[in-house]
């Protein structure tokens, strides 16, 4: 979980450095741009897929169709994804609470 949170922090630092070094330019035709909603949707979809894979592996393990190693790997991956999602949610809630306390 800590390594996953660290990777989010490193992404934020990289994005901030990249944004501060580049000047705003007009959109280039034919080049796909990604905004926060696209990135968030992609991350959410990947998290949901990971959780579904872990659940499917657990069910197939109970039915005896998967090896124990495969089930454990899928469950651990799903658990890490869930913990990362909860950590991100907690940060979003904390940020919202901090903003709501600001005087306007």
PDB file as gemmi writes it, atoms N, CA and C in Angstrom:
CRYST1    1.000    1.000    1.000  90.00  90.00  90.00 P 1                      
ATOM      1  N   UNK A   1       0.821  -1.181   0.000  1.00  0.00           N  
ATOM      2  CA  UNK A   1       0.000   0.000   0.000  1.00  0.00           C  
ATOM      3  C   UNK A   1       0.865   1.245   0.000  1.00  0.00           C  
ATOM      4  N   UNK A   2       1.925   1.242   0.797  1.00  0.00           N  
ATOM      5  CA  UNK A   2       2.781   2.408   0.873  1.00  0.00           C  
ATOM      6  C   UNK A   2       3.481   2.634  -0.452  1.00  0.00           C  
ATOM      7  N   UNK A   3       3.906   1.572  -1.109  1.00  0.00           N  
ATOM      8  CA  UNK A   3       4.557   1.747  -2.406  1.00  0.00           C  
ATOM      9  C   UNK A   3       3.581   2.299  -3.430  1.00  0.00           C  
ATOM     10  N   UNK A   4       2.313   1.907  -3.347  1.00  0.00           N  
ATOM     11  CA  UNK A   4       1.317   2.432  -4.276  1.00  0.00           C  
ATOM     12  C   UNK A   4       1.074   3.910  -4.028  1.00  0.00           C  
ATOM     13  N   UNK A   5       1.018   4.313  -2.761  1.00  0.00           N  
ATOM     14  CA  UNK A   5       0.830   5.725  -2.443  1.00  0.00           C  
ATOM     15  C   UNK A   5       2.053   6.514  -2.873  1.00  0.00           C  
ATOM     16  N   UNK A   6       3.237   5.953  -2.673  1.00  0.00           N  
ATOM     17  CA  UNK A   6       4.454   6.627  -3.108  1.00  0.00           C  
ATOM     18  C   UNK A   6       4.462   6.827  -4.610  1.00  0.00           C  
ATOM     19  N   UNK A   7       3.930   5.859  -5.353  1.00  0.00           N  
ATOM     20  CA  UNK A   7       3.895   6.010  -6.803  1.00  0.00           C  
ATOM     21  C   UNK A   7       2.946   7.127  -7.204  1.00  0.00           C  
ATOM     22  N   UNK A   8       1.836   7.306  -6.464  1.00  0.00           N  
ATOM     23  CA  UNK A   8       0.941   8.429  -6.742  1.00  0.00           C  
ATOM     24  C   UNK A   8       1.645   9.748  -6.462  1.00  0.00           C  
ATOM     25  N   UNK A   9       2.405   9.804  -5.360  1.00  0.00           N  
ATOM     26  CA  UNK A   9       3.127  11.033  -5.037  1.00  0.00           C  
ATOM     27  C   UNK A   9       4.165  11.346  -6.106  1.00  0.00           C  
ATOM     28  N   UNK A  10       4.869  10.320  -6.574  1.00  0.00           N  
ATOM     29  CA  UNK A  10       5.877  10.560  -7.598  1.00  0.00           C  
ATOM     30  C   UNK A  10       5.240  11.007  -8.900  1.00  0.00           C  
ATOM     31  N   UNK A  11       4.062  10.492  -9.211  1.00  0.00           N  
ATOM     32  CA  UNK A  11       3.353  10.946 -10.401  1.00  0.00           C  
ATOM     33  C   UNK A  11       2.973  12.406 -10.278  1.00  0.00           C  
ATOM     34  N   UNK A  12       2.530  12.806  -9.103  1.00  0.00           N  
ATOM     35  CA  UNK A  12       2.158  14.198  -8.882  1.00  0.00           C  
ATOM     36  C   UNK A  12       3.354  15.115  -9.032  1.00  0.00           C  
ATOM     37  N   UNK A  13       4.497  14.718  -8.486  1.00  0.00           N  
ATOM     38  CA  UNK A  13       5.699  15.528  -8.609  1.00  0.00           C  
ATOM     39  C   UNK A  13       6.177  15.614 -10.041  1.00  0.00           C  
ATOM     40  N   UNK A  14       6.094  14.530 -10.764  1.00  0.00           N  
ATOM     41  CA  UNK A  14       6.488  14.518 -12.167  1.00  0.00           C  
ATOM     42  C   UNK A  14       5.566  15.392 -12.987  1.00  0.00           C  
ATOM     43  N   UNK A  15       4.275  15.301 -12.725  1.00  0.00           N  
ATOM     44  CA  UNK A  15       3.312  16.107 -13.471  1.00  0.00           C  
ATOM     45  C   UNK A  15       3.516  17.582 -13.187  1.00  0.00           C  
ATOM     46  N   UNK A  16       3.778  17.940 -11.927  1.00  0.00           N  
ATOM     47  CA  UNK A  16       3.982  19.339 -11.582  1.00  0.00           C  
ATOM     48  C   UNK A  16       5.242  19.873 -12.250  1.00  0.00           C  
ATOM     49  N   UNK A  17       6.309  19.078 -12.262  1.00  0.00           N  
ATOM     50  CA  UNK A  17       7.540  19.492 -12.911  1.00  0.00           C  
ATOM     51  C   UNK A  17       7.328  19.660 -14.407  1.00  0.00           C  
ATOM     52  N   UNK A  18       6.636  18.719 -15.016  1.00  0.00           N  
ATOM     53  CA  UNK A  18       6.375  18.792 -16.445  1.00  0.00           C  
ATOM     54  C   UNK A  18       5.513  19.997 -16.777  1.00  0.00           C  
ATOM     55  N   UNK A  19       4.490  20.235 -15.985  1.00  0.00           N  
ATOM     56  CA  UNK A  19       3.605  21.365 -16.239  1.00  0.00           C  
ATOM     57  C   UNK A  19       4.325  22.688 -16.066  1.00  0.00           C  
ATOM     58  N   UNK A  20       5.219  22.786 -15.101  1.00  0.00           N  
ATOM     59  CA  UNK A  20       5.913  24.044 -14.881  1.00  0.00           C  
ATOM     60  C   UNK A  20       6.964  24.304 -15.958  1.00  0.00           C  
ATOM     61  N   UNK A  21       7.441  23.266 -16.618  1.00  0.00           N  
ATOM     62  CA  UNK A  21       8.471  23.435 -17.628  1.00  0.00           C  
ATOM     63  C   UNK A  21       7.908  23.676 -19.019  1.00  0.00           C  
ATOM     64  N   UNK A  22       6.666  23.339 -19.243  1.00  0.00           N  
ATOM     65  CA  UNK A  22       6.098  23.492 -20.571  1.00  0.00           C  
ATOM     66  C   UNK A  22       5.182  24.689 -20.616  1.00  0.00           C  
ATOM     67  N   UNK A  23       5.205  25.377 -21.716  1.00  0.00           N  
ATOM     68  CA  UNK A  23       4.312  26.516 -21.915  1.00  0.00           C  
ATOM     69  C   UNK A  23       3.014  26.012 -22.512  1.00  0.00           C  
ATOM     70  N   UNK A  24       1.904  26.681 -22.213  1.00  0.00           N  
ATOM     71  CA  UNK A  24       0.641  26.245 -22.798  1.00  0.00           C  
ATOM     72  C   UNK A  24       0.664  26.404 -24.313  1.00  0.00           C  
ATOM     73  N   UNK A  25       0.205  25.384 -24.997  1.00  0.00           N  
ATOM     74  CA  UNK A  25       0.168  25.415 -26.451  1.00  0.00           C  
ATOM     75  C   UNK A  25      -1.219  25.043 -26.924  1.00  0.00           C  
ATOM     76  N   UNK A  26      -1.501  25.352 -28.159  1.00  0.00           N  
ATOM     77  CA  UNK A  26      -2.796  24.996 -28.736  1.00  0.00           C  
ATOM     78  C   UNK A  26      -2.836  23.493 -28.961  1.00  0.00           C  
ATOM     79  N   UNK A  27      -4.021  22.939 -28.917  1.00  0.00           N  
ATOM     80  CA  UNK A  27      -4.180  21.501 -29.137  1.00  0.00           C  
ATOM     81  C   UNK A  27      -3.751  21.145 -30.550  1.00  0.00           C  
ATOM     82  N   UNK A  28      -2.985  20.086 -30.652  1.00  0.00           N  
ATOM     83  CA  UNK A  28      -2.510  19.627 -31.942  1.00  0.00           C  
ATOM     84  C   UNK A  28      -3.523  18.653 -32.523  1.00  0.00           C  
ATOM     85  N   UNK A  29      -3.971  18.879 -33.755  1.00  0.00           N  
ATOM     86  CA  UNK A  29      -4.928  17.947 -34.344  1.00  0.00           C  
ATOM     87  C   UNK A  29      -4.314  16.557 -34.479  1.00  0.00           C  
ATOM     88  N   UNK A  30      -5.093  15.549 -34.175  1.00  0.00           N  
ATOM     89  CA  UNK A  30      -4.630  14.178 -34.327  1.00  0.00           C  
ATOM     90  C   UNK A  30      -3.911  13.633 -33.112  1.00  0.00           C  
ATOM     91  N   UNK A  31      -3.630  14.486 -32.116  1.00  0.00           N  
ATOM     92  CA  UNK A  31      -2.953  14.036 -30.912  1.00  0.00           C  
ATOM     93  C   UNK A  31      -3.982  14.006 -29.786  1.00  0.00           C  
ATOM     94  N   UNK A  32      -4.104  12.860 -29.158  1.00  0.00           N  
ATOM     95  CA  UNK A  32      -5.085  12.721 -28.084  1.00  0.00           C  
ATOM     96  C   UNK A  32      -4.572  13.413 -26.831  1.00  0.00           C  
ATOM     97  N   UNK A  33      -5.414  14.227 -26.236  1.00  0.00           N  
ATOM     98  CA  UNK A  33      -5.045  14.863 -24.981  1.00  0.00           C  
ATOM     99  C   UNK A  33      -5.811  14.181 -23.860  1.00  0.00           C  
ATOM    100  N   UNK A  34      -5.202  14.133 -22.707  1.00  0.00           N  
ATOM    101  CA  UNK A  34      -5.877  13.500 -21.580  1.00  0.00           C  
ATOM    102  C   UNK A  34      -6.020  14.529 -20.471  1.00  0.00           C  
ATOM    103  N   UNK A  35      -7.203  14.615 -19.947  1.00  0.00           N  
ATOM    104  CA  UNK A  35      -7.420  15.493 -18.818  1.00  0.00           C  
ATOM    105  C   UNK A  35      -7.653  14.643 -17.576  1.00  0.00           C  
ATOM    106  N   UNK A  36      -7.910  15.298 -16.467  1.00  0.00           N  
ATOM    107  CA  UNK A  36      -8.038  14.584 -15.201  1.00  0.00           C  
ATOM    108  C   UNK A  36      -9.160  13.563 -15.240  1.00  0.00           C  
ATOM    109  N   UNK A  37     -10.276  13.914 -15.840  1.00  0.00           N  
ATOM    110  CA  UNK A  37     -11.407  12.977 -15.866  1.00  0.00           C  
ATOM    111  C   UNK A  37     -11.077  11.719 -16.662  1.00  0.00           C  
ATOM    112  N   UNK A  38     -10.326  11.864 -17.759  1.00  0.00           N  
ATOM    113  CA  UNK A  38      -9.926  10.691 -18.541  1.00  0.00           C  
ATOM    114  C   UNK A  38      -8.981   9.793 -17.741  1.00  0.00           C  
ATOM    115  N   UNK A  39      -8.013  10.412 -17.092  1.00  0.00           N  
ATOM    116  CA  UNK A  39      -7.050   9.648 -16.299  1.00  0.00           C  
ATOM    117  C   UNK A  39      -7.757   8.968 -15.130  1.00  0.00           C  
ATOM    118  N   UNK A  40      -8.646   9.705 -14.454  1.00  0.00           N  
ATOM    119  CA  UNK A  40      -9.371   9.138 -13.317  1.00  0.00           C  
ATOM    120  C   UNK A  40     -10.273   7.995 -13.760  1.00  0.00           C  
ATOM    121  N   UNK A  41     -10.923   8.145 -14.911  1.00  0.00           N  
ATOM    122  CA  UNK A  41     -11.782   7.077 -15.428  1.00  0.00           C  
ATOM    123  C   UNK A  41     -10.962   5.833 -15.752  1.00  0.00           C  
ATOM    124  N   UNK A  42      -9.780   6.028 -16.335  1.00  0.00           N  
ATOM    125  CA  UNK A  42      -8.924   4.894 -16.680  1.00  0.00           C  
ATOM    126  C   UNK A  42      -8.439   4.169 -15.421  1.00  0.00           C  
ATOM    127  N   UNK A  43      -8.003   4.933 -14.430  1.00  0.00           N  
ATOM    128  CA  UNK A  43      -7.528   4.331 -13.181  1.00  0.00           C  
ATOM    129  C   UNK A  43      -8.666   3.604 -12.480  1.00  0.00           C  
ATOM    130  N   UNK A  44      -9.849   4.206 -12.477  1.00  0.00           N  
ATOM    131  CA  UNK A  44     -11.013   3.568 -11.844  1.00  0.00           C  
ATOM    132  C   UNK A  44     -11.374   2.267 -12.543  1.00  0.00           C  
ATOM    133  N   UNK A  45     -11.358   2.286 -13.864  1.00  0.00           N  
ATOM    134  CA  UNK A  45     -11.679   1.083 -14.630  1.00  0.00           C  
ATOM    135  C   UNK A  45     -10.670  -0.026 -14.356  1.00  0.00           C  
ATOM    136  N   UNK A  46      -9.387   0.337 -14.313  1.00  0.00           N  
ATOM    137  CA  UNK A  46      -8.356  -0.657 -14.026  1.00  0.00           C  
ATOM    138  C   UNK A  46      -8.507  -1.225 -12.613  1.00  0.00           C  
ATOM    139  N   UNK A  47      -8.868  -0.373 -11.655  1.00  0.00           N  
ATOM    140  CA  UNK A  47      -9.068  -0.844 -10.284  1.00  0.00           C  
ATOM    141  C   UNK A  47     -10.244  -1.808 -10.212  1.00  0.00           C  
ATOM    142  N   UNK A  48     -11.320  -1.471 -10.879  1.00  0.00           N  
ATOM    143  CA  UNK A  48     -12.494  -2.348 -10.892  1.00  0.00           C  
ATOM    144  C   UNK A  48     -12.152  -3.680 -11.546  1.00  0.00           C  
ATOM    145  N   UNK A  49     -11.411  -3.637 -12.654  1.00  0.00           N  
ATOM    146  CA  UNK A  49     -11.016  -4.875 -13.329  1.00  0.00           C  
ATOM    147  C   UNK A  49     -10.138  -5.747 -12.429  1.00  0.00           C  
ATOM    148  N   UNK A  50      -9.224  -5.113 -11.696  1.00  0.00           N  
ATOM    149  CA  UNK A  50      -8.356  -5.863 -10.788  1.00  0.00           C  
ATOM    150  C   UNK A  50      -9.168  -6.532  -9.686  1.00  0.00           C  
ATOM    151  N   UNK A  51     -10.135  -5.801  -9.138  1.00  0.00           N  
ATOM    152  CA  UNK A  51     -10.980  -6.379  -8.090  1.00  0.00           C  
ATOM    153  C   UNK A  51     -11.832  -7.520  -8.636  1.00  0.00           C  
ATOM    154  N   UNK A  52     -12.349  -7.363  -9.854  1.00  0.00           N  
ATOM    155  CA  UNK A  52     -13.142  -8.437 -10.469  1.00  0.00           C  
ATOM    156  C   UNK A  52     -12.277  -9.666 -10.736  1.00  0.00           C  
ATOM    157  N   UNK A  53     -11.037  -9.440 -11.168  1.00  0.00           N  
ATOM    158  CA  UNK A  53     -10.124 -10.551 -11.419  1.00  0.00           C  
ATOM    159  C   UNK A  53      -9.823 -11.305 -10.127  1.00  0.00           C  
ATOM    160  N   UNK A  54      -9.595 -10.570  -9.052  1.00  0.00           N  
ATOM    161  CA  UNK A  54      -9.350 -11.207  -7.760  1.00  0.00           C  
ATOM    162  C   UNK A  54     -10.538 -12.014  -7.285  1.00  0.00           C  
ATOM    163  N   UNK A  55     -11.726 -11.461  -7.472  1.00  0.00           N  
ATOM    164  CA  UNK A  55     -12.935 -12.178  -7.070  1.00  0.00           C  
ATOM    165  C   UNK A  55     -13.140 -13.435  -7.916  1.00  0.00           C  
ATOM    166  N   UNK A  56     -12.910 -13.315  -9.221  1.00  0.00           N  
ATOM    167  CA  UNK A  56     -13.059 -14.478 -10.103  1.00  0.00           C  
ATOM    168  C   UNK A  56     -12.033 -15.555  -9.765  1.00  0.00           C  
ATOM    169  N   UNK A  57     -10.809 -15.131  -9.438  1.00  0.00           N  
ATOM    170  CA  UNK A  57      -9.775 -16.100  -9.066  1.00  0.00           C  
ATOM    171  C   UNK A  57     -10.141 -16.808  -7.767  1.00  0.00           C  
ATOM    172  N   UNK A  58     -10.713 -16.071  -6.827  1.00  0.00           N  
ATOM    173  CA  UNK A  58     -11.125 -16.693  -5.566  1.00  0.00           C  
ATOM    174  C   UNK A  58     -12.217 -17.726  -5.803  1.00  0.00           C  
ATOM    175  N   UNK A  59     -13.167 -17.392  -6.643  1.00  0.00           N  
ATOM    176  CA  UNK A  59     -14.257 -18.331  -6.942  1.00  0.00           C  
ATOM    177  C   UNK A  59     -13.724 -19.567  -7.655  1.00  0.00           C  
ATOM    178  N   UNK A  60     -12.836 -19.359  -8.641  1.00  0.00           N  
ATOM    179  CA  UNK A  60     -12.291 -20.520  -9.351  1.00  0.00           C  
ATOM    180  C   UNK A  60     -11.386 -21.349  -8.439  1.00  0.00           C  
ATOM    181  N   UNK A  61     -10.743 -20.707  -7.470  1.00  0.00           N  
ATOM    182  CA  UNK A  61      -9.937 -21.454  -6.503  1.00  0.00           C  
ATOM    183  C   UNK A  61     -10.797 -22.312  -5.595  1.00  0.00           C  
ATOM    184  N   UNK A  62     -11.938 -21.764  -5.185  1.00  0.00           N  
ATOM    185  CA  UNK A  62     -12.864 -22.535  -4.350  1.00  0.00           C  
ATOM    186  C   UNK A  62     -13.403 -23.733  -5.122  1.00  0.00           C  
ATOM    187  N   UNK A  63     -13.635 -23.534  -6.412  1.00  0.00           N  
ATOM    188  CA  UNK A  63     -14.154 -24.616  -7.248  1.00  0.00           C  
ATOM    189  C   UNK A  63     -13.063 -25.598  -7.660  1.00  0.00           C  
ATOM    190  N   UNK A  64     -11.810 -25.283  -7.344  1.00  0.00           N  
ATOM    191  CA  UNK A  64     -10.706 -26.186  -7.643  1.00  0.00           C  
ATOM    192  C   UNK A  64     -10.163 -26.057  -9.052  1.00  0.00           C  
ATOM    193  N   UNK A  65     -10.481 -24.987  -9.752  1.00  0.00           N  
ATOM    194  CA  UNK A  65     -10.017 -24.817 -11.127  1.00  0.00           C  
ATOM    195  C   UNK A  65      -8.748 -23.982 -11.238  1.00  0.00           C  
ATOM    196  N   UNK A  66      -8.321 -23.334 -10.161  1.00  0.00           N  
ATOM    197  CA  UNK A  66      -7.109 -22.513 -10.187  1.00  0.00           C  
ATOM    198  C   UNK A  66      -6.141 -22.981  -9.117  1.00  0.00           C  
ATOM    199  N   UNK A  67      -4.865 -22.717  -9.372  1.00  0.00           N  
ATOM    200  CA  UNK A  67      -3.855 -23.083  -8.382  1.00  0.00           C  
ATOM    201  C   UNK A  67      -3.903 -22.096  -7.215  1.00  0.00           C  
ATOM    202  N   UNK A  68      -3.398 -22.538  -6.102  1.00  0.00           N  
ATOM    203  CA  UNK A  68      -3.375 -21.694  -4.909  1.00  0.00           C  
ATOM    204  C   UNK A  68      -2.518 -20.456  -5.159  1.00  0.00           C  
ATOM    205  N   UNK A  69      -1.401 -20.633  -5.858  1.00  0.00           N  
ATOM    206  CA  UNK A  69      -0.512 -19.510  -6.142  1.00  0.00           C  
ATOM    207  C   UNK A  69      -1.230 -18.442  -6.960  1.00  0.00           C  
ATOM    208  N   UNK A  70      -1.965 -18.847  -7.979  1.00  0.00           N  
ATOM    209  CA  UNK A  70      -2.703 -17.898  -8.815  1.00  0.00           C  
ATOM    210  C   UNK A  70      -3.755 -17.152  -7.998  1.00  0.00           C  
ATOM    211  N   UNK A  71      -4.450 -17.875  -7.146  1.00  0.00           N  
ATOM    212  CA  UNK A  71      -5.492 -17.260  -6.312  1.00  0.00           C  
ATOM    213  C   UNK A  71      -4.875 -16.243  -5.356  1.00  0.00           C  
ATOM    214  N   UNK A  72      -3.780 -16.618  -4.710  1.00  0.00           N  
ATOM    215  CA  UNK A  72      -3.134 -15.718  -3.753  1.00  0.00           C  
ATOM    216  C   UNK A  72      -2.621 -14.468  -4.454  1.00  0.00           C  
ATOM    217  N   UNK A  73      -2.007 -14.619  -5.627  1.00  0.00           N  
ATOM    218  CA  UNK A  73      -1.514 -13.454  -6.360  1.00  0.00           C  
ATOM    219  C   UNK A  73      -2.652 -12.519  -6.749  1.00  0.00           C  
ATOM    220  N   UNK A  74      -3.744 -13.065  -7.228  1.00  0.00           N  
ATOM    221  CA  UNK A  74      -4.879 -12.241  -7.634  1.00  0.00           C  
ATOM    222  C   UNK A  74      -5.516 -11.545  -6.437  1.00  0.00           C  
ATOM    223  N   UNK A  75      -5.640 -12.252  -5.333  1.00  0.00           N  
ATOM    224  CA  UNK A  75      -6.231 -11.668  -4.127  1.00  0.00           C  
ATOM    225  C   UNK A  75      -5.331 -10.572  -3.563  1.00  0.00           C  
ATOM    226  N   UNK A  76      -4.023 -10.798  -3.542  1.00  0.00           N  
ATOM    227  CA  UNK A  76      -3.097  -9.780  -3.033  1.00  0.00           C  
ATOM    228  C   UNK A  76      -3.118  -8.536  -3.911  1.00  0.00           C  
ATOM    229  N   UNK A  77      -3.201  -8.722  -5.210  1.00  0.00           N  
ATOM    230  CA  UNK A  77      -3.292  -7.587  -6.125  1.00  0.00           C  
ATOM    231  C   UNK A  77      -4.585  -6.811  -5.900  1.00  0.00           C  
ATOM    232  N   UNK A  78      -5.672  -7.522  -5.723  1.00  0.00           N  
ATOM    233  CA  UNK A  78      -6.960  -6.869  -5.465  1.00  0.00           C  
ATOM    234  C   UNK A  78      -6.936  -6.136  -4.129  1.00  0.00           C  
ATOM    235  N   UNK A  79      -6.312  -6.741  -3.131  1.00  0.00           N  
ATOM    236  CA  UNK A  79      -6.228  -6.097  -1.817  1.00  0.00           C  
ATOM    237  C   UNK A  79      -5.404  -4.815  -1.882  1.00  0.00           C  
ATOM    238  N   UNK A  80      -4.293  -4.858  -2.606  1.00  0.00           N  
ATOM    239  CA  UNK A  80      -3.455  -3.673  -2.757  1.00  0.00           C  
ATOM    240  C   UNK A  80      -4.212  -2.571  -3.500  1.00  0.00           C  
ATOM    241  N   UNK A  81      -4.955  -2.946  -4.526  1.00  0.00           N  
ATOM    242  CA  UNK A  81      -5.752  -1.973  -5.266  1.00  0.00           C  
ATOM    243  C   UNK A  81      -6.811  -1.351  -4.371  1.00  0.00           C  
ATOM    244  N   UNK A  82      -7.472  -2.160  -3.574  1.00  0.00           N  
ATOM    245  CA  UNK A  82      -8.495  -1.652  -2.665  1.00  0.00           C  
ATOM    246  C   UNK A  82      -7.895  -0.709  -1.626  1.00  0.00           C  
ATOM    247  N   UNK A  83      -6.747  -1.064  -1.071  1.00  0.00           N  
ATOM    248  CA  UNK A  83      -6.095  -0.200  -0.087  1.00  0.00           C  
ATOM    249  C   UNK A  83      -5.667   1.127  -0.709  1.00  0.00           C  
ATOM    250  N   UNK A  84      -5.175   1.087  -1.934  1.00  0.00           N  
ATOM    251  CA  UNK A  84      -4.799   2.313  -2.633  1.00  0.00           C  
ATOM    252  C   UNK A  84      -6.020   3.180  -2.887  1.00  0.00           C  
ATOM    253  N   UNK A  85      -7.112   2.561  -3.301  1.00  0.00           N  
ATOM    254  CA  UNK A  85      -8.346   3.298  -3.552  1.00  0.00           C  
ATOM    255  C   UNK A  85      -8.852   3.956  -2.274  1.00  0.00           C  
ATOM    256  N   UNK A  86      -8.791   3.243  -1.175  1.00  0.00           N  
ATOM    257  CA  UNK A  86      -9.229   3.806   0.103  1.00  0.00           C  
ATOM    258  C   UNK A  86      -8.330   4.967   0.516  1.00  0.00           C  
ATOM    259  N   UNK A  87      -7.024   4.841   0.300  1.00  0.00           N  
ATOM    260  CA  UNK A  87      -6.099   5.923   0.638  1.00  0.00           C  
ATOM    261  C   UNK A  87      -6.373   7.166  -0.201  1.00  0.00           C  
ATOM    262  N   UNK A  88      -6.639   6.982  -1.486  1.00  0.00           N  
ATOM    263  CA  UNK A  88      -6.959   8.118  -2.356  1.00  0.00           C  
ATOM    264  C   UNK A  88      -8.269   8.757  -1.915  1.00  0.00           C  
ATOM    265  N   UNK A  89      -9.260   7.925  -1.599  1.00  0.00           N  
ATOM    266  CA  UNK A  89     -10.542   8.449  -1.123  1.00  0.00           C  
ATOM    267  C   UNK A  89     -10.353   9.277   0.142  1.00  0.00           C  
ATOM    268  N   UNK A  90      -9.552   8.781   1.072  1.00  0.00           N  
ATOM    269  CA  UNK A  90      -9.309   9.506   2.315  1.00  0.00           C  
ATOM    270  C   UNK A  90      -8.649  10.855   2.053  1.00  0.00           C  
ATOM    271  N   UNK A  91      -7.716  10.895   1.108  1.00  0.00           N  
ATOM    272  CA  UNK A  91      -7.060  12.160   0.761  1.00  0.00           C  
ATOM    273  C   UNK A  91      -8.045  13.134   0.123  1.00  0.00           C  
ATOM    274  N   UNK A  92      -8.934  12.633  -0.714  1.00  0.00           N  
ATOM    275  CA  UNK A  92      -9.939  13.493  -1.351  1.00  0.00           C  
ATOM    276  C   UNK A  92     -10.887  14.057  -0.302  1.00  0.00           C  
ATOM    277  N   UNK A  93     -11.326  13.232   0.631  1.00  0.00           N  
ATOM    278  CA  UNK A  93     -12.221  13.692   1.696  1.00  0.00           C  
ATOM    279  C   UNK A  93     -11.516  14.726   2.566  1.00  0.00           C  
ATOM    280  N   UNK A  94     -10.262  14.486   2.911  1.00  0.00           N  
ATOM    281  CA  UNK A  94      -9.504  15.441   3.722  1.00  0.00           C  
ATOM    282  C   UNK A  94      -9.344  16.771   2.991  1.00  0.00           C  
ATOM    283  N   UNK A  95      -9.075  16.716   1.695  1.00  0.00           N  
ATOM    284  CA  UNK A  95      -8.946  17.947   0.910  1.00  0.00           C  
ATOM    285  C   UNK A  95     -10.271  18.694   0.856  1.00  0.00           C  
ATOM    286  N   UNK A  96     -11.361  17.968   0.676  1.00  0.00           N  
ATOM    287  CA  UNK A  96     -12.683  18.597   0.652  1.00  0.00           C  
ATOM    288  C   UNK A  96     -12.993  19.260   1.991  1.00  0.00           C  
ATOM    289  N   UNK A  97     -12.686  18.580   3.091  1.00  0.00           N  
ATOM    290  CA  UNK A  97     -12.936  19.152   4.409  1.00  0.00           C  
ATOM    291  C   UNK A  97     -12.096  20.396   4.642  1.00  0.00           C  
ATOM    292  N   UNK A  98     -10.860  20.377   4.170  1.00  0.00           N  
ATOM    293  CA  UNK A  98      -9.996  21.541   4.314  1.00  0.00           C  
ATOM    294  C   UNK A  98     -10.528  22.715   3.503  1.00  0.00           C  
ATOM    295  N   UNK A  99     -10.993  22.448   2.306  1.00  0.00           N  
ATOM    296  CA  UNK A  99     -11.554  23.511   1.469  1.00  0.00           C  
ATOM    297  C   UNK A  99     -12.833  24.058   2.087  1.00  0.00           C  
ATOM    298  N   UNK A 100     -13.658  23.177   2.653  1.00  0.00           N  
ATOM    299  CA  UNK A 100     -14.920  23.636   3.240  1.00  0.00           C  
ATOM    300  C   UNK A 100     -14.694  24.487   4.484  1.00  0.00           C  
ATOM    301  N   UNK A 101     -13.560  24.352   5.152  1.00  0.00           N  
ATOM    302  CA  UNK A 101     -13.249  25.171   6.323  1.00  0.00           C  
ATOM    303  C   UNK A 101     -12.695  26.539   5.954  1.00  0.00           C  
ATOM    304  N   UNK A 102     -12.328  26.738   4.704  1.00  0.00           N  
ATOM    305  CA  UNK A 102     -11.755  28.021   4.291  1.00  0.00           C  
ATOM    306  C   UNK A 102     -12.811  29.116   4.344  1.00  0.00           C  
ATOM    307  N   UNK A 103     -12.369  30.289   4.757  1.00  0.00           N  
ATOM    308  CA  UNK A 103     -13.270  31.435   4.759  1.00  0.00           C  
ATOM    309  C   UNK A 103     -13.291  32.089   3.388  1.00  0.00           C  
ATOM    310  N   UNK A 104     -14.476  32.424   2.964  1.00  0.00           N  
ATOM    311  CA  UNK A 104     -14.593  33.055   1.639  1.00  0.00           C  
ATOM    312  C   UNK A 104     -14.867  34.529   1.812  1.00  0.00           C  
TER     313      UNK A 104                                                      
END                                                                             
